[in-house]
């Protein structure tokens, strides 16, 4: 579909157009869920209509329109794109509002969308909520290096001491920390089912896989910035205000070392909304697993039931 002046890739999957619509705002940035959607969200189509969107600079959108040399991604442009996608999905499916769901990077983008066009959204469901880049990365670094020291893990400690605590100017520093967080999250969380993140039909081609990887690299560099000046370091959701016009549900992995629970919880406590619920997820880190996806679906069913009781659609 033409979104924001370029062709952007959307998929819409559901059994009944009368069902509520959920727009999934993927993380990364640059990591669309579309190649894996059937495995992760296929069962959802019985009760909700799922809209997937490959963001500007990612997946099939990146493949269709590769950014010009030096062209930067911005939160403002991506938020504007997202609002346009939400409006299109609502009109296409005959809804006044859609449910907005974002995770990790997508949770920060989704909050920008919710604040920019609150009239479009029935509820906001955030997972692994990214709140404040500097607060999140500082807490991530402190927790992770403490775990590595407690485990006498000289290799991980050495890598973390080499990059030092944030803020960083080296674009590789975030990736160094992320690799160590995965190691320690794996020790206290349940892994995703085998095969979840294998490219599905229509995406399992060499050309697409190459485009996916190239879009991921492009988007990530725009997130961290070549000198610590990307989209990520500018994220501080409190600057948008903490008053939401729609119910807010935040799901948080208890073992998440990337968007640590204490940062997400502190933000949640400040939020003012018609309804708000904080849901801790046991044995869950930053990345999706069965516990996370099942909890997301349960929240969507709660939103669906509340909408039915309230007479909205």
N, C-alpha and C positions, 0 to 999 in steps of 0.2 A: 504493500500500500504506500502511496505517497504521504510521508510524514515528515514534517520539518523541511520540506523541499527536496527530499531524496527518497528513493524506494527503501522501505524498511520492512523486514520480514515478520509477519504475524502468523500464528496458528490459533485456530479456535476449535476446541474439541468438547463435545457434550452430547448427551442423549436426548435432551429436551430443552428447547429454547425458553421454556417457562422457568427453568431453574435459575438461581442466582448466578451472576457472572463474577469470577475472580480473575483479576489481572495480576500475573506474577511478574515482579520486577527482579530480574536475576542479579546475582552477585558478580564478583570479580574485582573490578569491572572486566568485561570481556569474556564471561563464562555463561553463555546462554544455557538454559535448561532444555531447549527444544530437542537436541539430539537424544536426550535421556528421558523425555517427558512420559513416554508410554510406561516405562518401568517405575518411575517415581510417582506419577500422578494418574496413571491410566484408570484406576478404580474410581477416581473422583468423578469421572464423567457421568456417572449415574445420577448424581444429586446436584452437581454444580457444572457450569460451563467454564472451562479453563482457557484463558487467553495467555499465550506465551508471546513474548516480544524480544527479538534480537535487537539490543540497543545499538544506536549509532556507534560504529567502530567495532562491532562484535558479530561473530557468526555469519549468517547469510546476509545480513545488512552490510557488513564489512565486505563480503565477497561481491555484492552487487554494486557498491559505491565505495571504492577505496579512497580514503582521505587524501587530499593533496599533500605534497611535501610540506612539512611544517605546520599542517593544520592541527589545531589543538582541540581536544574535547573540553567542554566546560559543563559544570553542574547546571548552569542556567539553561543551556541549550538542551541538555538531556532531560531536564525537568519539563521544559516546554514540549519536547517530543512526547514524553510520557503522558502529559495531560491530553495531548492530541490523540494518542493511542486510546486512552481511557474514554474520551468523548466519542471516538469512532466506535469502540466496542459497545458502548451503551446504546448508541443510535442503531447500530447494525442489529443488535439483539433485542431492541425494544425495551430498554431499561432506563429508569431515571438515574440510577446509581449503580456502581460496581463495587465489589470488595477489593481493596488494595492490599497486596501481600508482597513484602520485600524481605530479603535476607542479606546480611553482611553489607557489602557495598550497596546492594539494592535496597536495604532498609534505610540508608541515609537518603538515597535518591527518592524513595517512596515518600518519606516525610516531607521532602521539598515539594513533591507533587501534591500531597495532602494539604499542605499549607497554601499552595498556589491556587488550587481549585477545590475547596472543601465540598462544594455542592455536588461534585461528581462521585463522592465516595460514601458508601454505606457503612464501612468499618475499615480500620487499618489493623493489619496483622503483621507484626514485625518479628523476625527471628534473627538471633545473633546481632542485636541492634548496635550499629555503629553510631556513636553519639558525638564524640569529640576526638578527632584523630590524635591529638597530642596526649590527651588523658588516656585513651584506649591503648596507644602504643607504649606509653610509659608504664602503665599497669601490666601490660603484656610482657614487656621486657623484664620488669622486676620479678614477676611471678615465675617466669620461665627460667631465668638465671638462678633463682633460689632453688628451683627443683633440680636443675643440673648440678648445682653445688652439693645439694643433699645427697644426690646419687653418685657423687665423686666422678661425674662425667666430664673429664678434663677436655675432651674434644669439643663438646658443646659449649662449655664454659669459655674455652679459648676463642671460639668463633664469636660468641656474644661479647666478650670483652674487647675483641678487635673492632667491632662496629661501634661499641659503646652505647649508652642509653640514648634515646631520641631527645631532641630532634636530629635528623640526619640530613646530610647533603649528598651522600652517595646513594643513587637509586637502587643499588643492590642490597642495601642494609635491610630493608623490609623483608626481602626474600630470604635472607639469612635467618632472621628471626622466625619467619613463617615455617621454615623447614624444621627448626628445633621445636616449635610449638606442636607441630604434627607428631613428632616423636613422643612427646610427653602426653599429649591428648590421647594417643592410642593406648597408653597404659591404663587409663581410667575410663575409657568409653567403649561402646560397642561399635564395631565397624559396620559400614553399609553392606547390604547383601551383595554377594558376588555378582558381577555383571551389570550392576546398576549404571555404571558410568562407561558402558560400551556404546559407541555410536550406533543408533538405531537405523532402521530402513529409511532411505532417502538422505541420510547423513553419513553413511558408511562408505564414502568414496575418498580416494586420495586427494582429489581437488578440494573437497569440503574440509577434510581434516587439516590440510595445509592452510586453508583460509581461517579455520577456527584458531589454529595456533598463532597465525600472524595477527589476527584481531586481538587475541589475548595479550600478545606482546605489546601491540600498539596501545591498547587500553590501559594496561598496567603501567607503562611508562608515563602515560598521561595522568594516571592516578598518583604516583609517587613524585613525578617530576624529575628532570635530569639533575636538579640541584636542590631537591627538597621543596620544590615550588609547584607541585601538581595540584590536582583537585583534592586529593586526600587531606593534605595539611591545611586546607581551607575549611574543612568540615567542623562545625560546632553548631549542633542543632539547636542549642539554647538561644542562639542569636535569632532564630526564626520565631521564638516564643514557644511556650509550652502548653498553650490552649488549643485543643483539638475540637473540631466541630462534630466529630464522629467517635463512636466507641473505639478504644484502643486495646489491643491484646499483644503483649510482648512475651515471646517464648525464648527461653534462655538456657542453653546447655550449661550444666553445672561444672563441666570440665573445660569450658571454652577459655582458651588462652589468648585468643585474638581480640575478641570483644568481651573482656572479662565481666563476669556477673555483677561485680560491685559497681561498675560504671553504668551498666544498663539499668540496674536497680535504682541507683541514685537519680538517674534521669526519669525513670518511671514514677518515682515518688513525687517529682515536681510536676508531672503532667496533670492538667485539668481537662477532663473529658466527660461526656454524658455517662460513660461507663469505662472503667479500665480494669484490666486483669493481668497479673504477672504470673507466668507459668514456668517454673523451673523444670528442667528436663534432666533426669538422672542418667548417668553413664552416657552423656552426650557432650561432644566437643563443639567445635565451630562448624564442621562440615555435616551435611545431611546424613542421617542414619534412619533406621526404621522408627525409632522412638520419636524423632523430630517430625518426620513426615506424617506419622499417625496422629501426633498431637496437633499439627497444622490442620489436618482434616477434621478432627474433633472440634476445633475452634470454628471452622467454616460451618459445621453443622449447628453450632450454637448460634452463630450469626444468622444462619438461614431460619432457624426456629424463632429467633427474636423478631426477625423481619416479618415472618408470617403472623406472629402474635400482634405485631404493630400494624399490620395491614399494608405494609409497603412492599414494593417489588423492585 
